[in-house]
Protein backbone atom coordinates (compact mmCIF):
# COMPACT_ATOMS: atom_id res chain seq x y z
CA UNK A 1 0.00 0.00 0.00
CA UNK A 2 1.46 3.35 -0.96
CA UNK A 3 1.29 6.52 1.11
CA UNK A 4 -0.96 8.08 -1.53
CA UNK A 5 -3.46 5.24 -1.26
CA UNK A 6 -3.44 5.43 2.51
CA UNK A 7 -3.90 9.20 2.43
CA UNK A 8 -6.95 8.92 0.19
CA UNK A 9 -8.47 6.10 2.25
CA UNK A 10 -7.65 7.06 5.84
CA UNK A 11 -11.28 7.00 6.90
CA UNK A 12 -12.19 3.79 5.08
CA UNK A 13 -13.15 1.05 7.51
CA UNK A 14 -12.78 -2.60 6.64
CA UNK A 15 -15.81 -4.84 7.20
CA UNK A 16 -15.90 -5.94 10.83
CA UNK A 17 -13.72 -8.88 11.70
CA UNK A 18 -15.75 -11.97 12.53
CA UNK A 19 -13.68 -12.40 15.69
CA UNK A 20 -12.75 -9.96 18.40
CA UNK A 21 -9.21 -11.27 18.61
CA UNK A 22 -7.25 -11.41 21.84
CA UNK A 23 -4.09 -10.02 23.39
CA UNK A 24 -1.93 -11.69 20.71
CA UNK A 25 -4.10 -11.63 17.59
CA UNK A 26 -5.60 -8.19 16.96
CA UNK A 27 -7.88 -7.37 13.99
CA UNK A 28 -6.80 -4.52 11.72
CA UNK A 29 -10.07 -2.60 11.20
CA UNK A 30 -9.22 0.09 8.63
CA UNK A 31 -6.92 1.43 5.94
CA UNK A 32 -5.46 3.84 8.47
CA UNK A 33 -4.61 1.01 10.87
CA UNK A 34 -3.19 -1.07 8.01
CA UNK A 35 -1.05 1.88 6.97
CA UNK A 36 0.31 2.14 10.53
CA UNK A 37 0.93 -1.61 10.53
CA UNK A 38 2.80 -1.31 7.24
CA UNK A 39 4.93 1.51 8.63
CA UNK A 40 5.73 -0.59 11.70
CA UNK A 41 6.47 -3.92 10.01
CA UNK A 42 7.26 -3.02 6.38
CA UNK A 43 4.78 -5.75 5.38
CA UNK A 44 2.79 -4.94 2.26
CA UNK A 45 0.09 -7.12 0.78
CA UNK A 46 -1.01 -6.88 -2.84
CA UNK A 47 -4.15 -4.80 -3.49
CA UNK A 48 -5.89 -8.03 -4.51
CA UNK A 49 -6.13 -8.91 -0.80
CA UNK A 50 -7.74 -5.59 0.10
CA UNK A 51 -10.53 -6.38 -2.36
CA UNK A 52 -10.99 -9.75 -0.65
CA UNK A 53 -11.16 -7.98 2.73
CA UNK A 54 -13.96 -5.75 1.44
CA UNK A 55 -15.74 -8.86 0.14
CA UNK A 56 -15.59 -10.37 3.64
CA UNK A 57 -13.50 -13.40 2.71
CA UNK A 58 -10.13 -12.19 3.98
CA UNK A 59 -9.02 -10.45 7.16
CA UNK A 60 -5.86 -8.73 8.35
CA UNK A 61 -4.51 -9.10 11.90
CA UNK A 62 -1.55 -8.03 13.99
CA UNK A 63 0.25 -10.85 15.78
CA UNK A 64 1.85 -9.34 18.86
CA UNK A 65 3.65 -12.50 19.95
CA UNK A 66 7.05 -13.63 18.75
CA UNK A 67 7.84 -13.21 16.00
CA UNK A 68 5.84 -10.01 15.47
CA UNK A 69 3.79 -10.56 12.28
CA UNK A 70 1.07 -9.20 10.08
CA UNK A 71 -1.38 -12.03 9.39
CA UNK A 72 -3.67 -12.53 6.42
CA UNK A 73 -6.51 -15.02 6.93
CA UNK A 74 -8.63 -16.22 4.01
CA UNK A 75 -11.81 -17.99 5.09
CA UNK A 76 -14.04 -20.20 2.98
CA UNK A 77 -17.14 -21.94 4.26
CA UNK A 78 -16.08 -23.43 7.59
CA UNK A 79 -12.31 -23.15 7.70
CA UNK A 80 -9.35 -21.00 6.78
CA UNK A 81 -8.01 -21.87 3.35
CA UNK A 82 -4.95 -19.66 3.73
CA UNK A 83 -3.13 -18.19 6.72
CA UNK A 84 -0.12 -16.10 5.79
CA UNK A 85 2.22 -14.75 8.45
CA UNK A 86 4.75 -12.11 7.45
CA UNK A 87 7.43 -10.91 9.81
CA UNK A 88 9.02 -7.48 10.03
CA UNK A 89 10.72 -6.70 6.73
CA UNK A 90 8.01 -8.52 4.72
CA UNK A 91 9.58 -11.95 5.31
CA UNK A 92 7.39 -15.04 5.49
CA UNK A 93 7.41 -16.68 8.90
CA UNK A 94 8.87 -20.19 8.91
CA UNK A 95 6.52 -23.14 9.37
CA UNK A 96 7.70 -23.43 12.97
CA UNK A 97 7.08 -19.72 13.62
CA UNK A 98 3.71 -19.71 11.85
CA UNK A 99 2.32 -22.87 13.52
CA UNK A 100 1.25 -21.26 16.83
CA UNK A 101 -0.21 -18.28 14.95
CA UNK A 102 -2.25 -20.53 12.66
CA UNK A 103 -3.42 -22.56 15.65
CA UNK A 104 -4.60 -19.40 17.43
CA UNK A 105 -6.43 -18.25 14.29
CA UNK A 106 -8.23 -21.58 13.98
CA UNK A 107 -9.22 -21.63 17.66
CA UNK A 108 -10.54 -18.06 17.61
CA UNK A 109 -12.45 -18.48 14.36
CA UNK A 110 -13.93 -21.80 15.51
CA UNK A 111 -15.34 -20.10 18.61
CA UNK A 112 -16.23 -16.82 16.93
CA UNK A 113 -19.44 -15.51 15.48
CA UNK A 114 -18.20 -16.35 11.97
CA UNK A 115 -18.96 -20.03 12.38
CA UNK A 116 -22.10 -19.29 14.35
CA UNK A 117 -23.32 -17.11 11.49
CA UNK A 118 -22.48 -19.86 8.98
CA UNK A 119 -24.40 -22.45 11.00
CA UNK A 120 -27.56 -20.34 11.08
CA UNK A 121 -27.77 -19.94 7.30
N, C-alpha and C positions, 0 to 999 in steps of 0.2 A: 504494500500500500504506500503510495507516495504522499508527501506532505500536502500536495495540492488536493488530492482526493480526500484526505482527512479534513483539511480546512473546509471543503465544500460540504462535508457530511457530518460535521461535529455534533449535530443534534439528532442524527439518525439513530434510532434505537433498533436493536436486533429484536426479532420475536423472542418472547420470554423463553428462557431455558426450561425444559421440562423437569429439571431437578434444581433444588436450592443450592446444591453443593455442600461443602463442609470447610473445615479449616485448611485443608490441603488442596482441594479441587474447587476452584471459584469460577463461576460463569463470567464470561465477558459479555456485558449487556449492550454494548453500543460501539459505533465507529470510533468515538472519542476514546473509550476505554481500550479498544484494540490498537489505536494509534499509540497510546501510552505504553501498552504491552510491547508493541514493536520497538519503540524507543528504548525500552528497558532490556529486551532480550535480543534485538536484531533479528527476530523471526518474522518472516513475511510469507504469507500464503498467497497463492494465485487468486485473482479475482473470481475465478470459477467457484471457489469455495464460499465466497461472500454471497453469491447468488443462491447457493445451496442453503446457507444460513437463513436467508430471507424466505426460502421455500419451506423452512422448518424441518429439513432432513439432515442438517449439519449444525454443529454447535462448537463454539470456541470456549476454552477454559484456561485459567492459569493453574499450574501445578506449583504449589509453594513448598513442596518437599524437595528432597535431593534426588536427582539433579533438578534444579529449577527449569521448568518447561512451559511452553505453550502447547496446548493439546487441542487437536481437532478430532471430534467424534462424529461419525456418520452413522445414522440410525436407520434401519429398514425393518419394518414390521415389528418384530419382537426382540431384536438384538442389534448390537453394533456390528456393522459390516467393515468398519475401518476405524482404528484409533491410532492417530499419528502424534507422536511426542517429539517435539523439537526443542533442543537445549539452546542456551545462550549461544549466539553466533550462527543460528540457523542450522545447527547440526542435529541429525536424527539421533535420538537416544538409542543406545544399544538394546538388544532384546532383554538383557538382564535389568537394565535401568527402566525400561518401559513396562516390564511385567507388573510391578506393584501399582503403577498408574492405571494400566488397563484393568487390573482387578478392581481397583477402587471405582472406576467408571462403571463397570458392569454391576457392581453391588449397588451403587447409588441409582443407576437407571432402573434396575430390577425393583427397587423399593419406591421409586418415584412415581409421580402422577402420570408420566408418559405411558408406562405399561398399564396403569389403571384406566387411562383414557382409551387405550387400544382395546382393552377387555370389554369396555362398555359399548363399543361400536360393532 
